[in-house]
Amino acid sequence: MKKSIIAISLASVMMVSGCTTFDAYTGEKKTTNTAKGAGIGAGTTLILSYLANKDKSSSERKKRMLRDAGIGAIIGGGVGYYMDTQEAKLRKQLRSTGVSVERDGDNINLIMPGNITFPTNGRDLRSDFYEILDSVALVLEEFNQTIIAIAGYTDSRGTDAYNQTLSEDRARAVADYLATKKITPARIETVGFGEKSPIADNNTEEGRALNRRVELTLIPITE
């Protein structure tokens, strides 16, 4: 049986109900529930599943990550407080930027829609997105005991192969930028999910814009 690179209980992986988030455009607080969980929150579950099954020796990989990043794991019961404090700083930095901040158990998910991240069909970051990523990087540098999983998603237009490659390239573009902002590459995982896991209706332009997104999932590194 494969082990996760972090100590994740089944409950935390599957917990999509009760997530708290802020509307990306109004900044108003809202709470998801199980009925809504197929959209917001699905990205966190998907990335945790990906990490848990990525390789056979995840425990050794975790040790290597900690060594290469030069950091230690969060010990004991301090995980909740550590992530609470990080979440509060991210919400303050990202209010009214267009980025949604979602909390799922001890994990934090930053949902960055396509209208602020990349031009249509583009693989280069929009220049006006730099300032937003700079704000994120400040918090990630301070709270360095987290894995940063960067996932790219697309809408359903185009071929599966094209969308898969595009999503991977966009995830790497965000990772490459963060690496220039003192974020240790050893902490970063990138993956593209193509048109999998849409959070809105692909039959509308508004829905497609939301599905063309990048998500940063911040996962505490524990013993």
HELIX and SHEET records of a PDB file:
HELIX    1   1 LEU A   10  MET A   14  1                                   5    
HELIX    2   2 ALA A   42  ALA A   52  1                                  11    
HELIX    3   3 SER A   58  ALA A   69  1                                  12    
HELIX    4   4 GLY A   76  GLY A   78  5                                   3    
HELIX    5   5 VAL A   79  LEU A   94  1                                  16    
HELIX    6   6 GLY A  114  THR A  117  1                                   4    
HELIX    7   7 SER A  127  PHE A  129  5                                   3    
HELIX    8   8 TYR A  130  GLU A  142  1                                  13    
HELIX    9   9 ASP A  160  ALA A  179  1                                  20    
HELIX   10  10 PRO A  185  ARG A  187  5                                   3    
HELIX   11  11 GLU A  205  ASN A  211  1                                   7    
SHEET    1   A 7 LYS A  29  THR A  31  0                                        
SHEET    2   A 7 THR A  20  PHE A  22 -1                                        
SHEET    3   A 7 SER A 100  ASP A 104 -1                                        
SHEET    4   A 7 ASN A 107  PRO A 113 -1                                        
SHEET    5   A 7 ARG A 213  PRO A 220 -1                                        
SHEET    6   A 7 THR A 146  GLY A 152 -1                                        
SHEET    7   A 7 ILE A 188  GLY A 192  1                                        
END                                                                             
